[in-house]
Amino acid sequence: LSPDVVYFAAYVVMAEEQEKTEDDQVRIPADIKFEDLVVDISFHPSKPLIAAGVITGEVTLHSYAPAANTLVRTFKHHKRAARAVAFSKDGNSLITSSKDRSLQVVDVETGKVVQSFPQAHPSPVYCQLVISERMVATGDDEGNLKLWDLRKGHPIMELQENQDFISDMAVDEEKRLLLTTSGDGTMTTFNIRRRKKVMQSENMEDELLSVAIVKDGSKVICGTGEGALNFFNWEEFGNISDRFPGHPMSVDCIVPVTENIVCTGSMDGVIRAVHILPNRFMGVVGEHEEFPIEQIRITPNSEMIASCSHDHKIKFWHVAHLEKETIDASKKAKRDNKPKNLKKTGGHEDFFADFGKDLEVKPVTESEDDLDEEESDSDDEGTEDVTDGEDENDSEDE
């Protein structure tokens, strides 16, 4: 080979290695530390701001950046734990619900409460969902669901279809159907426009703790107390179409990253990336050192997620690189597969230059070695088979 060819080949290799190194480098915000447990978090729709609801009743607003995180404001309008926080669609208001049974709307700029419903529910509010600029849904500890029109200043729908707490909610893109999960083991669907119940699933004999809509609106995923993911086909909400076990403990929160990938937060303190149909554990995105994950939220551009846990911290993780990960649908999951480390090493790129690059995370611990042991083999989206797949950890007490 001529020297020119050798030099060119060496240049190409060096360029590829440099590109790979740069792709693995990113700067993300440091942890935000609190004195008390953070129950819920919410990203501002257009600014680098994150709101946090604290068990003491305080609601904080932080700006976040690789250089530093700054406390912008602290709200003290709740008497008990601030269980749910969410920005309005335009970001001008912060909507908060509490164990004190109230629903409050706060002006982000002034910090003043602009709407207050002191007795919004007959029991402590457990979760909420901002559906549109004027519409908010709230669910409480006793299964009461309310749909609020903030312009009218009162609920436009009040139903109690569940016998236990409303754990989570999701809504379709058309804002037509509201899905709720409950500790009584059911998922219930409501028609928002007609303001009535559409259907309630069969009882899963296990708490349903989280819900997300994926696969371009064709599938619904519910996280369970035993650690399985239950799948429903869209508008076939009576019973599950598939079941994907494998989490060693409860799946307390789910956030879609793409139409085919979700991140799950579990009681074991680990955040996992899961590919949907074919169902595979892709690897570990982040962790809170065995402290249960309370909530996961994703930035508006889907570049980064934040998580809060019982370690009194908000941590940031980069997830944009997940869509580049490949899944070989022709190969079935093996029992000896170890979870892949999807965490990136720190570098000098600026996350906020494009609202996100790649992430730094810790190595996988030995306790995660068996996470992929019970992955589902259901690769067909239309399958009606339900995978029993009892995981060896499913029987552990939570």
Secondary structure per residue as TSV (DSSP state, phi and psi in degrees):
chain	resnum	aa	ss	phi	psi
A	1	L	-	360.0	142.7
A	2	S	-	-73.0	156.6
A	3	P	H	-57.0	-34.9
A	4	D	H	-63.5	-41.2
A	5	V	H	-66.4	-42.1
A	6	V	H	-62.8	-45.1
A	7	Y	H	-63.4	-40.3
A	8	F	H	-65.4	-43.2
A	9	A	H	-62.0	-42.2
A	10	A	H	-64.3	-38.1
A	11	Y	H	-63.5	-42.7
A	12	V	H	-62.2	-44.1
A	13	V	H	-62.1	-44.7
A	14	M	H	-63.6	-40.2
A	15	A	H	-64.1	-41.6
A	16	E	H	-64.9	-41.6
A	17	E	H	-64.7	-39.3
A	18	Q	H	-66.2	-41.3
A	19	E	H	-62.9	-41.6
A	20	K	H	-63.9	-41.7
A	21	T	H	-64.7	-43.2
A	22	E	H	-65.9	-35.2
A	23	D	H	-67.8	-25.6
A	24	D	T	-89.7	3.5
A	25	Q	-	-112.9	137.7
A	26	V	-	-163.1	153.2
A	27	R	B	-110.0	126.6
A	28	I	-	-122.5	162.1
A	29	P	-	-61.2	149.6
A	30	A	-	-73.1	168.6
A	31	D	-	-61.4	143.8
A	32	I	E	-100.6	120.5
A	33	K	E	-102.6	142.7
A	34	F	-	-126.8	161.6
A	35	E	S	-84.1	-19.6
A	36	D	S	-132.2	173.2
A	37	L	-	-66.6	131.0
A	38	V	E	-92.1	124.0
A	39	V	E	-94.3	-36.7
A	40	D	E	-148.6	156.8
A	41	I	E	-140.1	160.6
A	42	S	E	-154.6	134.4
A	43	F	E	-87.3	140.8
A	44	H	-	-66.5	143.0
A	45	P	S	-68.6	-17.6
A	46	S	S	-141.4	-12.6
A	47	K	S	-117.1	155.6
A	48	P	S	-75.5	68.7
A	49	L	E	-128.3	142.6
A	50	I	E	-133.0	130.5
A	51	A	E	-98.0	147.6
A	52	A	E	-135.8	133.0
A	53	G	E	-98.6	127.2
A	54	V	E	-108.1	151.1
A	55	I	T	-64.5	-20.8
A	56	T	T	-74.7	-14.5
A	57	G	S	107.9	-14.2
A	58	E	-	-73.4	150.3
A	59	V	E	-123.4	125.2
A	60	T	E	-110.1	155.9
A	61	L	E	-129.0	116.9
A	62	H	E	-115.2	143.3
A	63	S	E	-89.7	144.6
A	64	Y	-	-127.7	142.9
A	65	A	-	-162.7	159.3
A	66	P	S	-59.6	-34.5
A	67	A	S	-70.3	-42.9
A	68	A	-	-170.5	151.8
A	69	N	-	-103.3	139.8
A	70	T	E	-129.2	130.7
A	71	L	E	-72.6	116.8
A	72	V	E	-90.1	-43.1
A	73	R	E	-160.6	150.3
A	74	T	E	-123.6	125.5
A	75	F	E	-101.1	139.6
A	76	K	-	-130.6	48.4
A	77	H	-	-97.0	-1.3
A	78	H	-	-109.0	144.5
A	79	K	S	-88.8	-23.8
A	80	R	S	-131.5	-173.1
A	81	A	-	-49.7	131.3
A	82	A	E	-84.3	95.4
A	83	R	E	-81.4	-25.3
A	84	A	E	-142.6	132.4
A	85	V	E	-134.9	141.9
A	86	A	E	-160.7	137.6
A	87	F	E	-76.5	150.0
A	88	S	-	-67.1	166.7
A	89	K	T	-60.9	-32.8
A	90	D	T	-89.6	-6.6
A	91	G	S	80.4	1.5
A	92	N	S	-80.8	-22.4
A	93	S	E	-124.0	153.7
A	94	L	E	-118.6	121.2
A	95	I	E	-102.9	126.4
A	96	T	E	-132.0	143.7
A	97	S	E	-127.4	156.4
A	98	S	E	-143.2	164.8
A	99	K	T	-66.9	-16.6
A	100	D	T	-78.9	8.0
A	101	R	S	78.3	6.6
A	102	S	-	-99.5	157.8
A	103	L	E	-122.7	126.9
A	104	Q	E	-129.2	146.7
A	105	V	E	-121.1	121.7
A	106	V	E	-116.6	138.6
A	107	D	E	-75.2	123.3
A	108	V	T	-65.3	-38.6
A	109	E	T	-73.9	-46.0
A	110	T	T	-91.7	-23.3
A	111	G	-	80.6	6.8
A	112	K	-	-90.7	144.8
A	113	V	E	-76.1	119.9
A	114	V	E	-100.3	-22.5
A	115	Q	E	-142.1	138.8
A	116	S	E	-139.6	130.0
A	117	F	E	-125.0	85.9
A	118	P	T	-59.9	-36.0
A	119	Q	T	-116.8	59.4
A	120	A	S	-65.1	-32.7
A	121	H	S	-134.6	155.7
A	122	P	S	-73.6	-16.4
A	123	S	S	-137.2	168.7
A	124	P	-	-53.8	135.6
A	125	V	E	-71.8	133.6
A	126	Y	E	-102.2	-39.7
A	127	C	E	-151.7	166.8
A	128	Q	E	-149.4	163.3
A	129	L	E	-145.5	124.9
A	130	V	E	-82.3	114.2
A	131	I	-	-90.2	-43.6
A	132	S	S	-149.0	-174.2
A	133	E	S	-61.7	-26.7
A	134	R	S	-117.1	-8.9
A	135	M	E	-116.3	132.8
A	136	V	E	-135.1	138.9
A	137	A	E	-109.0	141.1
A	138	T	E	-133.7	144.4
A	139	G	E	-131.6	148.2
A	140	D	E	-120.4	-175.6
A	141	D	T	-66.5	-20.2
A	142	E	T	-106.8	10.7
A	143	G	S	90.6	8.6
A	144	N	E	-78.7	133.8
A	145	L	E	-117.9	133.9
A	146	K	E	-130.8	140.9
A	147	L	E	-112.8	120.9
A	148	W	E	-107.1	135.3
A	149	D	E	-104.4	105.4
A	150	L	T	-66.2	-23.2
A	151	R	T	-69.0	-35.8
A	152	K	T	-84.4	-21.8
A	153	G	T	78.9	21.2
A	154	H	E	-158.2	162.0
A	155	P	E	-70.4	142.4
A	156	I	E	-104.9	-4.8
A	157	M	E	-150.3	133.1
A	158	E	E	-137.5	115.3
A	159	L	E	-138.9	150.9
A	160	Q	E	-128.7	94.2
A	161	E	-	-105.8	-2.8
A	162	N	-	-121.2	154.6
A	163	Q	S	-102.2	2.0
A	164	D	S	-143.8	-177.6
A	165	F	-	-61.0	145.4
A	166	I	E	-81.4	114.8
A	167	S	E	-89.7	-34.7
A	168	D	E	-161.5	165.1
A	169	M	E	-143.8	155.1
A	170	A	E	-149.0	155.6
A	171	V	E	-136.1	146.8
A	172	D	-	-76.2	168.3
A	173	E	T	-63.0	-30.9
A	174	E	T	-79.8	-3.2
A	175	K	S	58.2	37.2
A	176	R	-	-100.2	-44.1
A	177	L	E	-116.2	133.1
A	178	L	E	-106.8	125.6
A	179	L	E	-106.9	133.6
A	180	T	E	-129.3	142.0
A	181	T	E	-109.8	157.5
A	182	S	E	-142.5	156.6
A	183	G	T	-67.9	-10.9
A	184	D	T	-82.9	0.7
A	185	G	S	92.8	14.3
A	186	T	-	-124.4	156.8
A	187	M	E	-112.6	130.9
A	188	T	E	-119.1	139.6
A	189	T	E	-112.1	134.9
A	190	F	E	-124.4	141.5
A	191	N	E	-88.4	114.8
A	192	I	T	-67.3	-42.1
A	193	R	T	-71.4	-38.3
A	194	R	T	-88.8	-10.6
A	195	R	T	58.1	51.9
A	196	K	E	-153.1	163.9
A	197	K	E	-74.1	139.0
A	198	V	E	-98.1	-50.2
A	199	M	E	-161.7	150.2
A	200	Q	E	-124.7	134.8
A	201	S	-	-69.5	166.5
A	202	E	-	-63.8	155.9
A	203	N	-	-72.3	125.2
A	204	M	-	-82.1	-0.9
A	205	E	S	58.1	30.5
A	206	D	S	-163.5	145.4
A	207	E	-	-59.9	133.8
A	208	L	E	-99.3	118.0
A	209	L	E	-110.4	-17.5
A	210	S	E	-154.0	157.6
A	211	V	E	-149.2	145.5
A	212	A	E	-151.8	149.4
A	213	I	E	-104.7	128.5
A	214	V	E	-137.2	-175.9
A	215	K	T	53.6	51.2
A	216	D	T	54.9	38.1
A	217	G	T	80.9	9.9
A	218	S	T	-94.9	-13.3
A	219	K	E	-134.0	149.9
A	220	V	E	-123.2	133.8
A	221	I	E	-114.0	136.5
A	222	C	E	-123.5	129.8
A	223	G	E	-85.5	141.1
A	224	T	E	-116.3	166.4
A	225	G	T	-67.3	-25.7
A	226	E	T	-86.4	-8.2
A	227	G	S	101.7	2.7
A	228	A	-	-90.8	158.6
A	229	L	E	-106.0	122.4
A	230	N	E	-96.8	135.6
A	231	F	E	-111.1	136.6
A	232	F	E	-119.8	141.3
A	233	N	E	-76.4	146.9
A	234	W	T	-62.0	132.6
A	235	E	T	63.1	16.4
A	236	E	B	-123.5	66.0
A	237	F	T	-90.8	5.4
A	238	G	T	-72.4	-36.8
A	239	N	S	-151.7	159.8
A	240	I	-	-73.9	151.7
A	241	S	S	-98.0	-18.4
A	242	D	E	-162.6	161.3
A	243	R	E	-141.5	131.6
A	244	F	E	-123.1	97.9
A	245	P	-	-81.9	176.9
A	246	G	-	137.6	-32.0
A	247	H	-	-65.7	133.3
A	248	P	S	-71.2	-19.3
A	249	M	S	-141.3	-174.0
A	250	S	-	-60.0	146.6
A	251	V	E	-98.1	97.6
A	252	D	E	-86.9	-19.5
A	253	C	E	-154.5	148.7
A	254	I	E	-136.3	137.6
A	255	V	E	-134.6	125.9
A	256	P	E	-70.6	134.7
A	257	V	S	-100.4	-44.4
A	258	T	S	-132.9	-175.3
A	259	E	S	-68.9	-18.2
A	260	N	S	-115.7	-5.1
A	261	I	E	-130.5	134.2
A	262	V	E	-125.6	157.6
A	263	C	E	-109.7	135.3
A	264	T	E	-115.6	143.1
A	265	G	E	-112.0	129.6
A	266	S	E	-120.8	165.5
A	267	M	T	-66.0	-18.1
A	268	D	T	-81.5	2.1
A	269	G	S	86.9	8.1
A	270	V	E	-108.6	139.0
A	271	I	E	-104.5	118.8
A	272	R	E	-113.0	146.0
A	273	A	E	-94.1	128.7
A	274	V	E	-124.9	127.3
A	275	H	E	-88.1	138.4
A	276	I	T	-105.0	122.6
A	277	L	T	50.8	85.4
A	278	P	T	-72.4	143.0
A	279	N	T	-81.3	114.6
A	280	R	E	-144.9	140.9
A	281	F	E	-76.1	118.9
A	282	M	E	-82.5	-33.1
A	283	G	E	152.3	-173.6
A	284	V	E	-97.0	125.7
A	285	V	E	-92.4	-36.2
A	286	G	E	-168.5	175.6
A	287	E	E	-160.0	158.5
A	288	H	-	-119.6	35.5
A	289	E	T	52.7	52.9
A	290	E	T	70.3	7.4
A	291	F	-	-85.9	133.8
A	292	P	-	-55.9	139.6
A	293	I	E	-81.3	124.8
A	294	E	E	-85.7	-43.8
A	295	Q	E	-157.8	151.4
A	296	I	E	-128.7	135.7
A	297	R	E	-132.1	156.5
A	298	I	E	-119.6	145.5
A	299	T	-	-65.9	157.1
A	300	P	T	-57.5	-29.0
A	301	N	T	-93.0	6.2
A	302	S	S	62.6	24.0
A	303	E	S	-87.8	-28.8
A	304	M	E	-145.4	148.0
A	305	I	E	-117.0	157.9
A	306	A	E	-124.0	148.5
A	307	S	E	-133.7	148.0
A	308	C	E	-124.9	151.1
A	309	S	E	-149.7	-179.4
A	310	H	T	-74.5	-0.1
A	311	D	T	-85.6	6.8
A	312	H	S	66.7	32.7
A	313	K	E	-131.4	149.1
A	314	I	E	-104.7	125.0
A	315	K	E	-116.5	151.0
A	316	F	E	-113.8	140.6
A	317	W	E	-137.9	138.8
A	318	H	E	-89.1	137.1
A	319	V	-	-130.6	0.4
A	320	A	G	-61.8	-29.2
A	321	H	G	-73.2	-11.8
A	322	L	G	-64.0	-34.1
A	323	E	G	-67.7	-15.4
A	324	K	G	-84.9	-14.2
A	325	E	-	-70.1	139.1
A	326	T	-	-104.0	145.0
A	327	I	-	-118.8	124.4
A	328	D	-	-88.8	100.5
A	329	A	T	-70.2	-16.7
A	330	S	T	-77.9	-17.7
A	331	K	S	-104.0	131.9
A	332	K	-	-80.5	153.0
A	333	A	-	-63.7	137.7
A	334	K	-	-104.1	147.7
A	335	R	T	-67.5	-22.4
A	336	D	T	-95.6	7.2
A	337	N	-	-67.6	133.5
A	338	K	-	-97.1	148.8
A	339	P	-	-63.4	133.6
A	340	K	-	-75.1	141.7
A	341	N	B	-83.7	108.9
A	342	L	-	-97.8	12.7
A	343	K	-	-85.6	143.0
A	344	K	B	-101.8	156.4
A	345	T	-	-84.7	149.4
A	346	G	-	-70.6	150.1
A	347	G	-	-150.6	-144.3
A	348	H	S	-121.0	4.8
A	349	E	-	-71.6	153.2
A	350	D	B	-97.1	114.1
A	351	F	G	-55.8	-39.4
A	352	F	G	-82.1	-3.7
A	353	A	G	-63.3	-35.6
A	354	D	T	-132.1	30.3
A	355	F	T	53.6	31.5
A	356	G	-	143.0	135.4
A	357	K	-	-127.6	-136.4
A	358	D	-	-102.0	164.1
A	359	L	-	-117.5	154.7
A	360	E	B	-102.4	132.4
A	361	V	-	-142.6	170.5
A	362	K	-	-82.4	162.5
A	363	P	-	-67.7	157.9
A	364	V	-	-71.0	136.0
A	365	T	-	-87.0	163.2
A	366	E	G	-62.7	-26.4
A	367	S	G	-67.4	-13.0
A	368	E	G	-95.8	4.9
A	369	D	T	-60.1	-30.2
A	370	D	T	-105.2	19.1
A	371	L	T	-63.8	-33.4
A	372	D	T	-92.3	6.2
A	373	E	T	-61.6	-33.2
A	374	E	T	-114.6	39.1
A	375	E	-	-67.0	144.5
A	376	S	-	-72.0	145.8
A	377	D	-	-100.9	13.2
A	378	S	-	-80.9	102.4
A	379	D	-	-98.4	-9.8
A	380	D	-	-99.9	130.1
A	381	E	T	-65.6	-29.0
A	382	G	T	-90.6	7.7
A	383	T	-	-64.4	145.4
A	384	E	-	-108.2	-2.4
A	385	D	-	-74.1	139.7
A	386	V	-	-105.4	123.2
A	387	T	-	-82.4	117.8
A	388	D	-	-71.8	-52.4
A	389	G	-	38.4	64.2
A	390	E	-	-69.2	118.4
A	391	D	-	-81.5	147.5
A	392	E	T	-64.1	-17.1
A	393	N	T	-98.9	-5.5
A	394	D	T	-62.9	-25.7
A	395	S	T	-88.4	-0.4
A	396	E	S	-70.9	146.6
A	397	D	-	-70.7	141.6
A	398	E	-	-88.2	360.0
